[in-house]
């Protein structure tokens, strides 16, 4: 009966009143005279009556709103807008969504979609989002009613906002069909829809069809690509089922390549935006990364090669251009597939010959392909030998800036083939600086469109391997501002180039110090040894970081992270994480980074992306948490989101510095509130913290002990110290007697806290080691007032815990030490604790009170 009553209360809170009444009625039938049951049933009855009244009222409201929206005679625009907004708000609440659904709402919403009026279509789509969110069976019913072909047709309309709303609806439907029900409804609803993979495939097939559909809008095509990027690849490599990606590759790879191969402005080409080819490259890259074995990758390569051959062999010039554009698309995405296709007979020769074409469109396609082809060192050296003179010719004599800037980027890329190696110069002295100056000039020229200026950033991304170029770039505030402004433009393919430039300027790429013995061996063998540029030394890097911060780099990067865009790939996120880590390297810069939104931007970077990127972002978060007040740096609920990235720094594969900074940051968080300590416990950090308490490195060991000291304020952690067969308490007692004063302070502080908050610990201390008395006496006799105070508190707590423990303490030299400390007026806190210990001994009758004391 008690269980039934409790369940009815829980169901009532969840809003499932019919089930709550059923449980209460059973309680009343089992015990009819129980007044509590009767009162609860009566109260629940009135609640149900109120709900029914509200629902009936909602029924009439829903009907009224649909009447206003569907009435062709209604001319009041404000009235229609209000009705549409009310419908959307109602759909966001579960009860309202269910009522709309039950009131034949889907058919009426379909009528709104069929009106072809943008404002009514937007209202219908946004209401449907509320109906589908987190509800699998409703999503399935709506999908059946509307049909996937109708939804994909709405996605392909010219109106940008309507297309985006349709994309959002389809995304919500995919999530609902994949993830199933929200927990509130999972029980009864899962039985309604068992498997939705067939419906998902139908939706994806229609999206793939839309890609090559001539009547679809450019924005619709982009939205379809973005949606495929989000829903097709696996969310995690741990999920072994990649069948959806394989199915999309077999059914739709050629349709994706259709978009990627489109030459803008060519007769009969598909309508595309500036971002379409980049989105196609990202989708191809995601699909390729989702493959698990060589056979699957080989199939991908064959399909790409067949598609390129179909346009290249036996086709006129327009076909060859499509083939070369496809190669560019693949080189920007799955570069392995792009390099394979580039090696097909005649492709490279055609690219070089088309670079000399007199037609701008042909030159654009060929020069871009040449730039992307120069990624591999082997091919870069081939192009240096065969294509540099051609690129110089184009750069010097072409009348069109769009061609010249691309040729310039090609030269920049080939000129930076030596990377950061100061001794490897591809071009004559000063040539690189001239190229960089021209890039900055074009970047700052607002008369040139953003799509063309993007190439100037591409050029700088390569040239900034040279430290002289970095120094000049950070001095040019106008160029930096222009670059940050470009990140906000519609053409988001510039993001990777911007991030690469910033990584080069902050030297935040990985570089290992060479082993001196290996250097000597290389010299003896007459092997090439890379040299560091004098301006890449730490002092120069620090000055460059300060100038970037003053130019507003944090705000620009925070805006990039905030905007959800397919161009923000995992590798791009990793570069941004590297830059943030470099920006917070100095403690005095961290406050400014947080103030400009850096802390908020780092959280998503630390939770999603490559493993290296997540680790760099987590380390940057740790640095901020160590030196700033976490409650100020991460206000509100955001502070709880920081815990997981910090715990990830404790994994064994992380470096010692990352472990140390993670522990320090967690120490700060654990000292703030019980809720944060519970979050740390939930993330299973305590066993890792304990592991680092045995670490040989003294600083890591100290940080782990300090962290455990703060964690010991939690009841669950206190219980761990009493586990049978555990040496946790013994370790703390022994660490309290170590030579390292900081370690002693942390360990004795933990003991003071444990003995105060969890008295059973006091009885266990004498059992864990025979040296416990010596260690406590050493603490009390320490020259450090802090250690003395901690020791005095531990002794005071042990005296208060049990008479037998007090007897052991008083029987030793502890009585004399306490008597002396109780009279020390210079250390009042120590004297007070010692006095209380003596008073407890008097109370037990172990010693006589001093008659001379007041």
N, C-alpha and C positions, 0 to 999 in steps of 0.2 A: 504493500500500500504506500509506503513512504517513497519507494522508487517511482511508482506511478504518479504520485503527487508532485515529486521533483521534476519528472519528465513533462508533466502538464505545464509547470511553471516555465520550463525551458522553451517548450513549443509556443507558449503565449508570447514570450519575448521575441521569438523568431517570426511572429506574425501568423503562425499556422493555427488559427483559433479552432477550426473544426476538429483537428486532431487533439488539441488541448482539452476541449469539451468532452471528447470520447474518453480520455484517460480519467478526467474528474468524475464522470458518470459511473465509471467502474469503481472508483474509490467510494463514492456514495452508496453504491449497491452493496459493497463489502462491509461498510461501516456506516449505516444510515444515520446514527445519532451524533456523528462527529460534526461539530459546529464549524470547524475550520474548513472542512470540505464543502459544507453547504454554502458558507459565505463566499468561498472562492468560486463556486459554480454560479452563484447569483451574480457576482461581479463580472464573471466572464460572459454570462448571458447578456448583460447590459452592454459590454464592449462589442459583442457580436452585433447587437442591434444597431449600435452607432456606426459600425463598419458597413453594415448592409445599407444604412441610410446614406452614408457617404458614397458608397458604390453606386447606388441608384441615382444619386446626384451626379456622379461621374459619368454614368451612362448617358444621361441627358446632355451633359456638357460635350462629350465626345461626338454625339450625333449633331449637336448644334454647330460645333467647330467644322465638321465635314460639310454641313449644309452651306455654311458661309463660304468655304473654300471652293466648293463645286458649283455654286450658284453663278451662272453666267450673267445674271442680271445685277449681281452685287458689284457696285462700282467703287465702294469705299475702300481705298487701298490700305489705310491704317487699320481698318477692321480686319481685313484679310491677313495682314502681317501679324496682328495680335493673335488671331485664331491659329495661325501657323506656329507661332512661338509657343503658345499654350500647349499645342499638340506635341511639340518637341520636348517640352519640359515634362509633360505627363508621361511620355514614353520612357523617360530616364528612371522613373520609379517603377519598381517591379509590379506593384498593384495596378498602376496606371497602364503599363505596357500590356499586362494580361487583359485588362478591360478593353483596350483598343483592339487587341487580337480577337477577343471573344465577340466584339461588336461588329464583326465583318469588316474590320479596319483594313485588312490587307487588300481586299477588293477595292475599297474606296481610295486607298493610297495608290493603287495601280492606275486608277482613273486620273489621279493628280499627275502621275508620271506621264500619262498619255496626252495631257493638255499641251505639252511642249512649251509651256511657259516657265522660264528659268526660276522665278521665285517660288512657284508652286512645286516644281520638281525638286528644288533644294529642300523645301519643307518636308516633302514626302520621303526623300532619301535620308534626311536627318532623323525623322521619326522612325524609319525602318532600322536605323542604327541602334536606337534605344530598344526596339523590340528584339533585335538579334543578339545584343550584347550578353555574353555568358549564358545563352539559352539554346542548347543544341536542337531540341525538338521544334521550337518556334522558328529557328533559322532554316531548318529543313522544310518546314511547311511553307515558309515565305519563298524559299528558293523554288519549290515545286509550283507555287502559285504564279510567281513572276516569270520564271524560266530564266536560265543562265544566258540565253541569247539576247533577251531583252535587256538584262543588266549590262552585258558587254557593249550592247548598242548605245546605252546611256553613257557608258564610260567613254565612248568614242565621239561624243557630241562636241561641237565647236566651243560651246560655253565652258570656259576654264573652271569656274567654281562648281558647276554641275558635274563636270568630269571628275574633279577632285573629291566631291561628296560621294559619287558612285564608287570611286576607288576606296574611300574610307569604309563604305558599307560592305564591299566585297572583302576587305581585310578583316573586318569584324566577323563576317560570316565564316571565313576560313578559320579564324581563331576559335569560334564557337564550335565548328564542326570537328576541329582537331582536338581541342582541349576538353570538350564536353561541357558539363554543367558547372555552374558555381556551386560551392559546397552546400548552400542553403537548399538547393533543389535536387541535388545529385541522386538521392534515393529513388524517388518515383520516376524521374524523367529519363534516366539512363536506359530503362527498359523500352522506352518508346523508339529510340534510334540506336540500333546496334552498331552499324558500320556505315560510315559516311564517305569512304574512300572513292566510291563510284561518283558521287556528286562532286567531290573535290576535283576529280579528273575531268569531268564535264566542264566545270568552271575554268580550269586551267587550259583545256583545249580551246574554249572560246576566246580566252585571253591571247593564246598563241595565234589564233585566226585573225584577231584584231590587229596584230603586229603587221601583217602583210596586206591588210584590207585597204584599198585605195581611198575609200570614202571616209575612213577614220581620221579624226583631227590629230595634229602633231602633239597636243597636250595629252590627248587620250592615249596615244601610243606610248608617250613617256610614262604616264600613270600605270599602264599595263606592265611595262618593263619593271617599274619600281615595285609593283605588287608581286610580280614573279620573283624578284630578288628576295622579298621578305618571306614568301610562303613556300617556295620550292625546296631550297637547300635545307639540310639538317641544321637544327639549332646548335647541336653539340656533337663532336666526334664520338662521344660515348653512345649515341643512338646508332645502332648498327644498320638500320634500315634506310638505304639510300635509293629505294626503288622509284620514288617520285622523280628524283633527278635523272635517273636512267631513262625513265619514260619520257620526260620532257626533251632529253637529248635526242632520242629516237624520233619523237613526233614533231618536235619544234625547233631543232637546232638551226635548220636552214631558214626558218622564218625569222629567228633572232638575227642571223647573219644578213638577211634581207635589209633589216634596219641598219645594221653596222656597215653595210656596203653602199648605202645610199649616198650618192654624190649630190650635194645641195645645188639646186638650180639646173640640174640636168633634165632634159625633156622626159616626161613620164615617170619621174622619181617620186617616191612616197613623201608626203608632208612630214618633216621632222623639225625638231628644235635644235639649238646649239648643244643641248645636253643629251640628245638621243643616242649618239654614237658612244658617248662615255657610259651611259646607262646600259647599253648593249654589251660593252666591254666588261663592265662590272658583273652583269648577269652571267656572261660566258665564264668569267674567272671563278665565280661562286660555284657554278655547275662543275667546272673542271676540278676545283679543290674538293668537291664532294665525292669524287670518284675514289674507289678504294683499292683497285688493283690495276696491273699493267694492261690486261685485256680490255678493261673499260676505257682506259686512256687511249689505247690504240684505236678503238672504235671511234672515239671523239676526233682523233687526228685524221682518220680516214674520211669521216664526214666533212671535216673542214677542207681537206685537200680536194675532195670531189667537188665541193661547192666552188672553190676557187678555179679549178680546172674548167668547170662548166661555163664560167664567164671568160676565162683567159684563152682557151684553145678554140681556134676556129671562129672567134668573134671579132667584130670590128673594134675600133678604138674605144667606144663607149663601154663595151664589155670588159676590155683590159683595165679601164679606169675603175670599174666596179670591183674587179679582182684585186687591184692594188689597194683600194679603200678597205676591202675585207682584211687584207694583210695588216694594215694599220690598226684596224679594230682589234684583231687578235693579238698584236704586239702590245697594245695597251691593256689587254685583259690577260688571258692565259698565254703568257709569252712563249712557253714551250711549244704550244700549237702554232703560234705565229712564226717562230723560228723554223719549224718544220716546213711550213707552207712557203716561207721565204726561199728555201733551198730548192723549190721546184724549178725545173728548167725554164729559163727565160724571164723569170719574175724580176730578179735583180737588174738584169740588163735593161728591161723595160722601164724600171724606175729611173735609172740613170739617164736613159734616152729621153723620157718624158720631162725630166727636170729642165731640159733645154727647149721645151715646147714654147711656141709663141702665144699660146692661149693660156690665160690666167688660171682658169679652172683646172686645166691639166697640170700646170706647174704646181698649184696648191696641193693637189692630191699626191703628186710624186715627191715633192720636197718633204711633206709631212711623213710619208712612208719612209723616206731616207733617214729622217731624224729618229723615228722609232726603231729603225733597223740597226742603228749604231749603238744599241744597248750592249751587245756582246763585244768584248775586247777584240776577239778574232775578226769580227765583221767591221768593227770600228777601224782597225788597222787597214783592212781592205778598202774601206771608203776613204780613209785618209790618203791612201795611195792613188785612188781612182776618182774620188768625188770632190776633194777639197778645192781643186782649181775650178771645177764647175760651180760649186757653191759660192766661191769668191766672185766669179764672173756674174752670177745672178745677183749677189749682194751689191756689187758695184754698179751694174748697168740696168737692173730692172727699174721700171718707172713706178711700179706699184709697191706701196709700203707693205701690204699684206704678204707679198712674195719675199721682199727683202728681209722682213723680220723673221720669217721662217728659215731663210737661208742663213741668217745670223745665228739662229738657235742651233742649226746644224753645225756651224763652225764652232759655237760655244761647246757643244757636246764633244766634238772631236778634240777640241783644245784642252778639255778637262780629263782626257783619257788616263792621265797619270794620277788622278785622284788627289790626295793630300800630299803626295810625294813631291817634295820641293825640287828634287834633283831631276825629275822627269818633265821636261818642258816640251810640249808638242809643237808650239809655234815660237817664232822669234820673240826676244825680250820686248815687253811692252805691248805686244799684240793683244794679249788677254785683257789688259787694262782698257785698251781702245774698244774692244768688244763690249766690255762691261759698261763703259761710259755710254755707248750707243743704246744698250739695253735700258739703262736708267732714263735716258732721254726719251725713248719711246714710251716707257712706263708712265712717265709724268705727263705725256701729251694727251690731254683729255679730248682732243679733236679726233683721235683714233678711237674706233669702237672697242669695247671691252674684250670681245673675242680675239681681236688682233693683239691688244696689249697683253693678253694672257701669255703670248709667246715670249714677250720680253721677260716675264717672270720665269718661264721655262729656261731661258738662256742663263739667267742669274742663278738658277738652281744648280747648273753645272759649273758656272764660272766661280761661284763662291767656295769651291774647293781650294782656291788660291787665297791665301790669307791677306794679300794686298787688296784684292777685290772686296773681301769682307770688311776691311778697315774703311775703304772708301764708301761702301754701301751704308754702313751704320752712321757715317758722317752726313749722309744725304737724307735729311729728315723728310723732304718732300717725296723722295722715292719710296721710303718706308710707308708713309701715309697712303700713297697711291696703291701700293701693294696690299695693304690692309683693307683699303676700300674695295679692291677687286674681289676680295673674299665674300663681299656682300652682293656681288652682281649675280645675274641669273646663271651665267656660265660657271658652274661649280667645278669644272674639270681643272680649274686653276689651284684648287686646294692642295693637291699633292706637291705641286711645284713650290707653293708658298711654304708649306711645312718643310720641304727639303732645304730651301734657302735658309730658313731659320735654324734648322739642325746644323747646317754648315757654319752659320755665323756664331752659334753658341758652342760649337765643337762637342755636341752631345751625342755623336755617334760613338760606337764601341771602338776603343783602341787599347791594345795591350802593350805594356812595356816589353820590348824584346829582351830575351835572356842574354846577358853579356857574353857568355861562352858561345852561344849560337852566333852572335855577331862576329866574334873573332874567327869562328869556323867559316862563316860566309865570306869574310875578307880574304882568308887564306885560299878559299876555293874560287875567288874572284867573281862572286855572285853579286848581283845588284842589291844594295841595302837602301831602303827608303829613308829619306831625310825629312825631319820636321822643319816647317817654316819657322823662322825666328818669331814671327808675329802670331804664332799659334800657342805661345807659352801662356800659362795661367793668368798672368797680370793683364795681358791683352784681351783674353777671353772675358775676364771679369769686367773690363771697361766696356766691351761690346754689349754684354748682357745689360749693364746699367743704361746704355743708350737705347737699347730696344725697349726696356721697361718705360723709359721716359717718353718713347714714341707711341706707347699705347698697345704694345703687343698682346698683353693679357686680355684686354677687352675684345680685340679682334679674334683671338683664339677661342675665347669663351662663346662668342657669337657663332663661330664655326661649329663648335661641339653641340651647341643648343639646337641648331637647325638640322633636322633629320634629312639627310640627303644621300642618295646612293654613291655619290662621289667621295663621301667620307668613309672610305674602305677601312678594313682592319689595319692595313699597312700604313694608311694615312693617320689613323688614330695613334698608331705606335710612334710615328714621328712627332705628333703633337705632344704625346706623353713625355718623350725625350726632351723636348723644348721646355715644358713645364718643370721638369726635374732640374734642368740647368738654371731656370729662372729663380728657383727657391733654394739654390745651393748656399747662398749667403743669408744668414739669419735676419739681417736688417732689411732684406728685400721682401721677406715673406708677408709682412703686414700689408704692403702695397698690392701684392699678388692677390691676397684674399679680398681686399677692398674692391678690386676691379673684377671680381667674379671668378677668380682662379680656383678657389676651393670648391665651389659648386660645379665647375666644369670638370674637375678631376675625378669626381665620384663616378659618372658614367664611363669615363675612360678606364677606370680601375676595375670595372665590372664586365666590360665587353671589349673584344678585340684579340690581338695576338697575346700569347703568354708574356712575351717580353714587354709589350706595351702596357699590359695590366700591371706588371710588376713595377715598371718605372713610375706609373701614375700612383700606385699604392705607396711607393717610397716617397714621392713628392707630398702625398697626404700625411705621411708619418712625420716628415720634416716640419710641416706646418703645425701639426698637433703637438709636437715636442716643445716648440718655442712660443706658440700662441695659446691664448685661452680657447680651448676647443668649443666652449659654449658660444663664444663670440665668432669664431671662424666658421662654425657649422651650426647656425641657430636652428631652434625647433627640432623637428623630426630628423633633419638632415644628419645630425650627430650620430644617430643610430646606423645610418647607411655607411658610415666611415669604418665601422667595426670589422666588417667582412674583409675589405681590402687589407686592413692592417693585420688581421689574422693570417691572411695568405702570405705575408712576409715571413712567417715563422716556419714555413715548410722547409724541409731539409735541403731541397735543391737550391734554395736561395743562398746568397752570399752572406758572409759573417756580418758585414755592415748592414745589410737589409734586415737580418735577424735582430741586430742590436737596435736599429731605429724602430722596428716594429714593436719590440718590447717596451722601449721608452714611451712610444705613443700610447700603447695600451695601458701603461702605468698611469699616464695622465687621465685617460678616460675612466679607468677603474676607480679613480679617486673622486669622481664627480657624483655618481648616484647609483643606487641599487639597480635601477632599470638598465643602466649601461653594463653593470657587472653581470646581470642576468643575460644580456645580449651576448657578452663575451663567452659566458658559459654555454649558451645555446650554439655558438659557433665552434664549440669543442676546442677551445684554445688552451684550457687548463693543463691537459696532458703535455702539450707542446711547451708551455711555459715551464713545467716541472722538468722536462727533458733538458732545457737550456740551463737549469740550475746546476747541472753536472758538467757543463761545458768547461773546457780547459781555459779558454780565453777569459781573463778576469773581468773584463768590462761586460761581456755577454752574460756571464754568471751573475754579476752584480745587478744588471738590468732585469734579469729574470726573477731574482730574489725580491727586488723592489716591486715588481709587478705583482708577485704573489702576496706581498705584504698588503697591497691595496685590495687584492681579490679576497683576502682573508676576512674582509668585512661581510662577505656573503655567508649565509647559514650553510649552504651546500658545500662550500669550500672548507668551512670549519669542520664539518663532519668527515671530510676526506682525511684530516689529520688524525682521526681516531680509528681509521680502518685497520683491521687486524692484518698483521704481516707487512704493513706499510712503514717505510723509513722516512716519511715526509717530516714528522716531528723531530726525529733524531737528527736529520740534516739541518734543520733550523737551529737546534740547540748547538750542534757542532760549529755551524757557521758563525754563531754568536761568540765563539771563542777563537776565530781566525785572526790573523795579523792585519789583514786589510780592514781599515777602520770603517770605510763605506759599506763593505759587505756585512761587518758586525752590526752596524747601525740598522741596515735593512732587515737582517735576520732577527735581531733583538726587538725591533719594532713589530715584526710579525708575531713574535712570542707575546709581547705586551698586549697586542690586540686580541690574540687567540685566548689568552688567559682571562682577559676581561670579558669577552663576549661569549666564551664557551668554557665555563668552569671545569667540565670533565677533563679538559686538556691538562689542567694543573696536576691532577693525580697521575697522568701518564708521563709527565716529564721525568720524574725520578726513575722510571722503568726503562726509558729508551737508551740511556748511556750512564756509565758509572762516573763520568766526568762532569755531570750536570752541576754539582755544587761548586766545583772549581771555576766553571765557566761563569756562573752567576756571581761568584765572589769577584772574579776578574772584572766583570762589568761594573760592579759597584765601586771598585778601586781604580777604575779607569780615570785618566786625567781629563777625558772629554765629558763635559756636563751632560751632553745628549745621551751618551752611552750609560752614564750613571743613572739618569732619569729612567731610561728604558729598563735597566736592571732592577731599579727600585720598584717600578710598577709591576714587573713580573713577580718579584718576591712578595709584594703586597697582595697581589691576586692569589698567589699560591697559599699564602698564610690564611686568606679568607675562605679558600675553597674547602679545606679539610684539616681536621686537627692532626691526623697522622703525618701529613705533609709538613705542617707547622712544626711538629716535634723534630722531624729530621733537620729542618732549617735551623732551629734554635739550638739543637745539640752540637752544631758545628761552630766555626768561627764567625758565622753570619751574625750572631747576636752582638758581638763586639763592633762589627762593621756598621750595623744598623744604629747602634748606640752613638757612634761617632757622627754618622751622617745626619742623624736626627737633630744634632746641635749646630750643623753647618748653616749659618745665617746667610752666607753668600749664595747658596743654591736652594732657594725656598721650596721649589717643586720637589727636589730630591729629598729635602728634609721632611716635607709633609708626608711623602710616601713612606719613608723610613719610620716616622712617628706612628703612622697608622698601622704598620706591620707590628711594631712593638705593642701598641694598644691591643691588637688582636691576640698577641701572645699572652698578654696580661689577662684578657677575657677568657682564654683557654685555661688559665692557671698554670701556664708553663714557666712564667717568670713573675716576680713580685714587683709591684709598682714602686717607683723611686719616690720616697717620702719628701725629698727636697723639691720635686717638681710642683709647679702651681697646679 
